[in-house]
Amino acid sequence: MKKLLAFLLAFGISYGDTDFSDLPEPEDLKTLVSIALDASDVLNDPQFLQSKIDISIKINLVEKSIIQDRIRFFKTKGIKRISYYLERGKKYIPIIKEVFDKHGIPDELIFLPIIESHFNIRARSPAGAAGLWQFMPQTARMYGLTINKWIDERYDVYKSTEAAALYLKDLYGIFEDWSLALASYNTGEGVIIRKINKYGGLNFWDIDEYLSRETRNYVPNFLASVAVVREILEEEHFDYSHKEMEAIQVEKPVSLAYIASLIGVSLDRLKELNPHLLKGVTPPYEGSYNVYVPYGYGETVKAALDKSPLESYPALVEYTVKRGDSLAKIARKFGTTVSYLKKINDIENTVIVAGSILKVPSTIKAYPMYYQGVVDLSEDIIYTPRGIIYKVKRGDTLAKIARKFRVSVKALKRWNKIKDYIYPNQRIIIYKRVKFRNLGKSVVVKRNIEYLKKKVKKRKPTYRYIYYRVKKGDSLLKIARKFGVSVKQLKNWNKLNSNIIRVGQKITIIKRVNDG
């Protein structure tokens, strides 16, 4: 225990008079929980182990002890932080429950964000995962979330939770076991499928020792956090139906500033509720977008918007240069000047190439107070069902673009029929498998779950027992190294309370027969 507390202190984790203004974000709780220690009546309650989650726990005494150890820490040294994270999540929990109930997701999984994001909807990992559910961009778009320069729906509580529910259902469909689904959520289903097929296993506990440290800790961390959080909420008589905010869908571009002016709520409050609106406005593209307002204001906003006029705003749209076009000709067509076209397209001379994409002036219709300046509707990267379309910037090279999208220069040349060089504002197509968009209506990719399910070759692990007599000069560490196991395993198998062993003592070692 002393070593564990020293480890906590080494990470700068203090639980006295904690200043929560500088709390660590997503990765830190995983470190915190990974070394956590407690025992709880909740885990001794059969209703918890056989609850709606049906997590196929089937835990033995050692595994149950691991979870109890983590709960002990949460309820003592870690209670202040757990309570803080939970307090931050209370405004999201009723929404998550509503979505999960709709999809038949176990109630316990409502609390997954406490170890994913600390219930911080703005959380972003160094690897690029974002939001309550820590979606990577690829997975987010696969499950119907839009990400572009105007909006990132990983920060939209309803839409991201909808995506998380679909993802979790897919993972459960593959493994038919919630513990394996949770491990897959952390590390990817491919890793879990390979480990099961290589080592054998029916649930998480059968393969946990072969997983990375983070994933190995992920499921017990989750179970421990659920036990503590549920106790806290039960003591508080938390109302799962009480909502602090509601979503309205808007079809025309609108700003949070305008909505604030309609209902007398501060702009800062609306920005806090709408972190998915990156510029404080809904995107200027076609589509329906969520705007969150304090609960009870939804009908008022909708009624006010129905009576509000639409105004014209200057905008930039994209134009594909045709054979015979010149900057002068394009300028006349769109009622502007050559110098303005050069400025907005970062062009140094008047030479343009057929097939390249130029920004040209236009207008859009939006509600009052929508935007100051020109609304730029162009996108440097567009995700389409065919692949990725990238607009070349000044300074780009084929090698640089190839590295960015992890393809070869040879492939780029072949896909785009490029012989020699590329030029600014040219569109480059990258034929990577993409089934989602970042403009307009996003769609959920229907995954072939049956195919993935067939790839999982579940089998019960088999073991052999080795009985070793301690020799002079032996230690637990020496024996552990000899048989390729850990000291902790030796102590668990032999019910040892210390590292002391004696000559002639019988030590039991349990080895998996089907290891690889």
C-alpha positions in Angstrom: 0.0 0.0 0.0 2.8 2.4 0.9 4.4 1.8 -2.6 1.0 2.5 -4.2 0.6 5.8 -2.3 4.1 6.8 -3.2 3.3 6.1 -6.9 0.2 8.3 -6.6 2.3 11.1 -5.1 4.9 10.7 -7.9 2.1 11.5 -10.4 1.3 14.6 -8.4 -2.1 13.3 -7.3 -3.1 14.8 -4.0 -6.5 14.4 -2.3 -6.3 16.9 0.5 -7.3 20.4 -0.3 -7.4 19.7 -4.0 -7.6 22.6 -6.5 -10.0 21.2 -9.2 -9.2 24.1 -11.6 -6.2 22.1 -12.9 -7.6 18.6 -12.9 -5.9 16.0 -15.1 -8.0 14.9 -18.1 -8.9 11.6 -19.7 -5.6 9.7 -19.5 -5.0 10.6 -15.9 -8.1 8.9 -14.4 -7.0 5.6 -16.1 -3.7 5.9 -14.2 -5.5 6.8 -11.0 -7.9 4.0 -11.2 -5.3 1.4 -12.4 -3.7 1.6 -8.9 -6.9 2.0 -7.0 -7.8 -0.1 -3.9 -11.5 -1.0 -1.9 -14.1 -3.5 -0.7 -17.7 -2.8 -1.3 -21.0 -4.5 -0.3 -22.2 -3.7 -3.8 -20.0 -6.5 -5.3 -21.3 -9.0 -2.7 -24.8 -8.1 -3.9 -26.1 -10.7 -6.4 -28.3 -8.0 -7.9 -25.1 -6.2 -9.0 -23.4 -9.2 -10.4 -26.5 -10.4 -12.2 -27.8 -7.0 -13.1 -29.1 -5.7 -16.4 -25.6 -5.5 -17.7 -25.3 -9.3 -17.8 -21.6 -8.7 -18.2 -20.7 -12.4 -18.2 -18.4 -11.5 -15.3 -18.1 -15.0 -13.8 -15.3 -13.6 -11.7 -13.3 -15.8 -9.3 -12.1 -14.7 -5.9 -8.9 -13.3 -7.3 -10.7 -11.2 -9.9 -13.3 -10.1 -7.4 -10.6 -9.0 -5.1 -9.0 -6.9 -7.9 -12.3 -5.0 -8.3 -12.8 -4.7 -4.6 -9.3 -3.3 -4.2 -10.1 -0.6 -6.7 -13.4 0.3 -5.1 -11.7 0.7 -1.7 -9.4 3.4 -3.1 -12.3 5.2 -4.8 -14.3 5.4 -1.6 -11.4 6.7 0.5 -8.5 8.4 -1.2 -10.2 8.9 -4.5 -13.7 9.9 -3.4 -13.2 13.6 -3.9 -12.3 13.3 -7.5 -14.9 10.6 -8.3 -17.5 12.9 -6.8 -16.2 15.8 -8.8 -16.3 13.9 -12.1 -19.8 12.6 -11.3 -21.1 16.1 -10.4 -19.8 17.3 -13.8 -21.7 14.4 -15.5 -25.1 14.7 -13.8 -26.4 17.0 -16.5 -25.5 14.4 -19.2 -26.6 11.2 -17.3 -30.4 11.6 -17.9 -29.7 12.1 -21.7 -27.4 9.1 -21.9 -30.0 7.0 -20.0 -32.7 8.0 -22.5 -30.6 7.1 -25.5 -29.4 3.8 -24.0 -32.9 2.8 -22.9 -34.0 3.3 -26.5 -31.2 1.0 -27.8 -31.4 -1.6 -24.9 -28.0 -0.8 -23.6 -27.4 -1.8 -20.0 -27.8 1.0 -17.4 -24.3 0.4 -16.0 -22.7 1.5 -19.3 -24.2 5.0 -18.7 -21.2 5.6 -16.5 -18.5 4.6 -19.0 -17.6 8.3 -19.6 -16.3 8.5 -16.0 -13.2 6.6 -17.1 -13.3 7.6 -20.7 -13.5 11.4 -20.3 -14.1 12.2 -16.7 -17.6 13.3 -17.9 -15.8 16.3 -19.5 -17.6 16.8 -22.8 -14.7 18.9 -24.1 -12.1 16.2 -23.3 -9.5 15.6 -26.1 -6.7 13.0 -25.9 -3.2 13.5 -27.3 -4.2 10.8 -29.9 -7.2 12.9 -31.1 -10.0 11.1 -29.4 -12.7 13.6 -28.3 -15.9 14.1 -26.4 -17.7 12.2 -23.6 -17.1 8.9 -25.4 -13.6 9.6 -26.7 -14.3 8.8 -30.4 -11.5 8.9 -32.9 -12.4 10.8 -36.1 -12.6 7.6 -38.2 -14.9 5.8 -35.8 -17.0 8.9 -35.2 -17.7 9.4 -38.9 -18.4 5.6 -39.3 -21.2 6.0 -36.7 -22.8 9.0 -38.3 -21.1 11.9 -36.6 -20.2 15.0 -38.7 -16.8 16.6 -38.2 -15.7 19.7 -40.2 -14.5 23.2 -39.5 -17.9 24.3 -38.3 -19.0 21.4 -36.2 -17.7 18.4 -34.3 -20.5 16.1 -33.2 -18.3 14.1 -30.9 -19.1 17.0 -28.5 -22.8 16.8 -29.2 -24.2 14.8 -26.2 -27.2 13.3 -27.9 -25.6 12.5 -31.2 -22.3 11.2 -29.7 -24.3 9.0 -27.2 -26.4 7.7 -30.1 -23.1 6.7 -31.9 -21.7 5.2 -28.7 -24.8 3.1 -28.3 -24.6 1.8 -31.8 -20.9 1.1 -31.4 -21.4 -0.8 -28.1 -24.2 -2.8 -29.7 -22.0 -3.8 -32.6 -19.2 -4.9 -30.2 -21.6 -6.9 -28.1 -22.9 -8.5 -31.3 -19.4 -9.6 -32.2 -18.5 -11.2 -28.8 -21.9 -11.7 -27.1 -20.1 -10.7 -23.9 -20.2 -7.3 -22.4 -16.7 -7.6 -20.7 -15.2 -8.3 -24.1 -17.2 -5.5 -25.7 -15.8 -3.1 -23.1 -12.3 -4.2 -23.7 -12.8 -3.8 -27.5 -14.2 -0.3 -26.9 -10.8 0.5 -25.3 -8.4 -1.3 -27.7 -10.4 -2.2 -30.8 -12.2 -5.4 -31.7 -9.4 -6.6 -33.9 -7.0 -6.9 -30.9 -9.5 -8.8 -28.8 -10.4 -11.2 -31.7 -6.7 -12.0 -32.2 -6.1 -12.6 -28.5 -9.1 -14.9 -28.2 -8.1 -16.9 -31.2 -4.5 -17.2 -30.1 -4.9 -18.0 -26.4 -8.4 -19.2 -26.1 -11.0 -17.6 -23.9 -14.8 -17.1 -23.3 -14.7 -13.8 -21.5 -12.4 -10.9 -20.6 -10.9 -12.6 -17.6 -9.6 -15.5 -19.8 -7.4 -13.1 -21.9 -6.8 -10.1 -19.6 -3.1 -11.1 -18.9 -2.4 -11.0 -22.6 -3.7 -7.4 -23.1 -1.9 -4.1 -22.7 -1.7 -2.7 -19.2 -4.3 0.0 -20.1 -6.8 -2.5 -21.5 -6.1 -5.1 -18.8 -7.2 -2.4 -16.2 -10.1 -1.1 -18.2 -12.8 -3.5 -17.3 -12.1 -3.8 -13.6 -11.7 0.0 -13.5 -15.2 0.3 -15.1 -16.8 -2.2 -12.7 -15.2 -0.5 -9.7 -16.3 3.0 -10.8 -19.9 1.8 -11.5 -20.1 0.3 -8.0 -19.0 3.5 -6.3 -20.9 5.9 -8.5 -24.2 4.0 -8.2 -23.8 4.0 -4.4 -23.3 7.8 -4.4 -26.4 8.4 -6.7 -28.5 6.1 -4.6 -27.6 7.9 -1.4 -28.5 11.2 -3.1 -31.7 9.8 -4.6 -30.6 11.1 -8.0 -33.4 11.7 -10.4 -32.5 10.1 -13.7 -35.4 11.8 -15.5 -34.4 15.4 -14.5 -32.9 17.2 -17.5 -31.0 20.4 -17.3 -31.0 21.0 -21.0 -32.9 20.0 -24.2 -32.1 19.9 -27.9 -33.9 21.7 -30.7 -33.2 20.9 -34.4 -32.6 23.9 -36.7 -32.7 23.7 -40.4 -31.4 27.2 -41.3 -28.0 28.6 -40.1 -28.4 30.3 -36.7 -26.0 31.7 -34.1 -25.9 31.1 -30.4 -25.7 34.9 -30.0 -29.1 35.3 -31.7 -30.7 32.5 -29.6 -29.3 34.1 -26.5 -31.0 37.4 -27.5 -34.3 35.7 -28.0 -34.5 33.9 -24.6 -32.4 36.1 -22.3 -29.9 33.4 -21.5 -26.2 34.4 -21.5 -24.1 33.6 -24.5 -21.5 32.0 -22.3 -24.2 29.6 -20.9 -25.2 28.6 -24.5 -21.6 28.1 -25.5 -21.1 25.8 -22.5 -24.1 23.7 -23.7 -23.0 23.7 -27.3 -19.3 22.8 -27.5 -20.0 21.0 -30.8 -20.6 24.3 -32.5 -17.0 25.2 -33.1 -17.7 28.8 -34.2 -20.7 29.5 -32.1 -23.0 29.0 -35.1 -24.7 26.0 -36.8 -23.0 25.1 -40.1 -24.0 27.0 -43.2 -24.6 23.7 -45.1 -27.9 22.0 -45.6 -28.9 19.7 -42.8 -30.5 19.5 -39.4 -28.3 20.4 -36.4 -28.8 20.2 -32.7 -28.8 23.4 -30.6 -29.0 22.9 -26.8 -30.8 25.3 -24.5 -31.7 25.2 -20.8 -34.5 22.8 -20.2 -37.9 24.4 -20.8 -36.8 26.9 -23.4 -37.0 24.7 -26.4 -40.6 25.6 -27.5 -39.9 29.3 -27.0 -36.8 29.2 -29.2 -38.7 27.3 -32.0 -41.6 29.7 -31.9 -39.3 32.7 -32.0 -37.3 31.3 -35.0 -40.5 30.5 -36.9 -41.3 34.2 -36.8 -37.7 35.4 -37.4 -36.7 36.7 -40.9 -33.8 35.4 -42.8 -31.1 37.7 -43.9 -28.4 37.6 -46.7 -24.7 37.1 -45.8 -21.7 37.3 -48.0 -20.2 33.9 -48.6 -17.5 32.0 -50.6 -18.4 28.9 -52.6 -16.4 26.7 -54.8 -16.2 26.9 -58.5 -14.5 24.3 -60.8 -12.4 26.0 -63.5 -13.4 25.0 -67.0 -11.4 24.9 -70.2 -11.2 28.4 -71.6 -11.8 30.1 -68.3 -9.6 33.0 -67.1 -9.6 34.9 -63.9 -11.0 37.9 -65.7 -13.9 35.8 -67.1 -14.6 34.2 -63.8 -14.5 37.6 -62.0 -17.1 39.0 -64.5 -19.3 35.9 -64.0 -19.5 36.4 -60.3 -19.5 40.1 -60.2 -16.1 40.6 -58.5 -12.5 41.6 -59.4 -9.4 39.7 -60.4 -7.5 41.1 -57.5 -10.2 39.8 -55.0 -10.1 36.3 -56.6 -6.3 36.2 -56.3 -6.5 37.3 -52.7 -9.2 34.8 -51.5 -7.5 31.9 -53.4 -3.9 32.7 -52.5 -2.9 33.0 -56.2 0.2 35.0 -57.1 -0.3 35.2 -60.8 -3.2 35.0 -63.2 -2.5 31.5 -64.5 -5.3 29.0 -63.7 -5.7 25.3 -64.7 -8.9 23.6 -65.8 -10.2 21.3 -63.1 -8.8 23.3 -60.2 -11.1 24.7 -57.5 -11.5 28.4 -56.9 -13.4 30.2 -54.2 -15.9 32.7 -55.6 -18.3 35.2 -54.0 -21.9 34.2 -53.2 -24.5 34.7 -50.5 -26.3 32.5 -48.0 -29.6 33.0 -46.1 -29.4 32.8 -42.3 -31.1 34.1 -39.2 -30.1 37.6 -37.9 -26.7 38.0 -36.1 -25.4 34.9 -37.9 -21.9 35.8 -38.8 -19.5 38.7 -39.0 -17.3 38.8 -42.2 -17.5 36.4 -45.1 -18.9 32.8 -44.6 -16.4 30.5 -46.3 -18.3 27.3 -47.4 -15.2 25.7 -48.9 -13.6 22.7 -47.2 -9.9 21.6 -47.6 -10.8 18.0 -47.0 -14.1 16.4 -48.0 -15.0 12.8 -47.0 -17.2 11.1 -49.6 -18.5 7.6 -50.3 -15.8 7.3 -53.0 -12.9 8.5 -50.9 -11.2 11.6 -49.6 -11.0 14.8 -51.7 -8.1 17.0 -50.7 -7.5 20.6 -51.9 -3.8 21.3 -52.6 -2.3 24.2 -50.6 0.7 26.3 -51.5 3.8 24.4 -50.4 2.2 20.9 -50.7 4.0 18.1 -52.5 2.9 14.7 -53.5 5.2 13.2 -50.9 3.7 15.4 -48.1 0.1 14.6 -49.1 1.0 10.9 -49.3 2.4 10.9 -45.8 -0.6 12.8 -44.5 -3.1 10.2 -45.8 -0.8 7.2 -45.5 -0.8 6.3 -49.1 1.9 6.1 -51.7 3.0 8.8 -54.1 2.6 6.2 -56.9 -1.0 5.6 -55.9 -1.7 9.4 -55.8 -0.4 9.8 -59.3 -2.4 6.8 -60.6 -5.7 7.9 -59.0 -5.4 11.5 -60.2 -3.6 10.9 -63.6 -0.8 13.1 -62.5 2.3 13.0 -64.7 4.6 15.7 -63.3 3.5 18.3 -60.8 0.6 19.5 -58.7 -0.6 23.1 -58.2 -2.5 25.1 -55.5 -6.3 24.7 -55.4 -6.1 21.4 -57.3 -8.3 18.6 -56.0 -6.6 15.4 -55.2 -8.6 12.2 -54.7 -7.4 9.6 -52.2 -9.2 6.3 -52.8 -9.2 5.1 -49.2 -12.2 3.2 -48.0 -14.5 5.8 -46.6 -18.2 5.5 -46.2 -19.0 8.7 -44.5 -19.2 12.4 -45.2 -18.3 15.6 -43.5 -20.8 17.7 -45.4 -24.6 17.4 -45.5 -26.4 14.4 -44.0 -24.1 11.9 -42.3 -24.9 8.2 -42.4 -24.1 5.3 -40.2 -22.0 2.5 -41.8 -23.7 -0.8 -41.5 -21.0 -3.1 -40.3 -20.8 -6.8 -41.2 -21.2 -8.1 -37.6 -21.9 -11.7 -38.6 -18.6 -11.8 -40.5 -16.7 -10.5 -37.6 -18.6 -12.8 -35.2 -17.5 -15.8 -37.2 -13.9 -14.7 -36.9 -14.0 -15.1 -33.1 -13.0 -18.7 -32.3 -14.0 -18.9 -28.6 -12.8 -21.9 -26.7 -12.4 -22.7 -23.0 -8.8 -22.3 -21.9 -7.1 -25.4 -20.5 -4.5 -25.4 -17.8 -1.9 -27.7 -16.3 -0.7 -27.6 -12.7 3.0 -27.6 -11.9 4.1 -28.4 -8.3 7.5 -27.1 -7.5 9.5 -27.7 -4.3 11.4 -24.7 -3.1 15.2 -25.2 -3.2 17.9 -23.4 -1.2 18.5 -19.9 -2.7 15.0 -19.7 -4.3 12.8 -16.6 -4.1 9.4 -15.9 -5.4 10.9 -13.6 -8.1 13.4 -16.3 -9.1 10.6 -19.0 -9.4 8.3 -16.6 -11.2 11.0 -15.9 -13.8 11.7 -19.6 -14.2 8.1 -20.4 -15.1 7.3 -17.2 -16.9 4.6 -16.0 -14.5 4.4 -13.1 -12.1 5.1 -12.9 -8.4 1.6 -11.6 -7.9 0.2 -14.8 -9.6 2.3 -17.0 -7.4 1.1 -15.3 -4.3 -2.6 -15.5 -5.4 -2.4 -19.2 -6.5 -0.7 -20.2 -3.2 -2.6 -17.8 -0.9 0.7 -16.2 0.3 0.5 -13.0 2.3 4.2 -12.2 2.0 7.2 -12.9 -0.2 8.7 -15.3 2.4 9.0 -18.9 1.3 10.9 -21.8 2.9 13.0 -24.7 1.5 10.9 -27.7 0.8 7.7 -25.7 0.5 5.4 -26.8 -2.3 4.6 -24.0 -4.8 1.7 -24.4 -7.3 2.1 -22.9 -10.8 -0.8 -22.8 -13.2 0.1 -22.7 -16.9 -2.2 -22.2 -19.8 -1.8 -25.2 -22.2 -3.1 -23.4 -25.3 -0.9 -20.3 -25.1 -0.3 -19.6 -28.8 
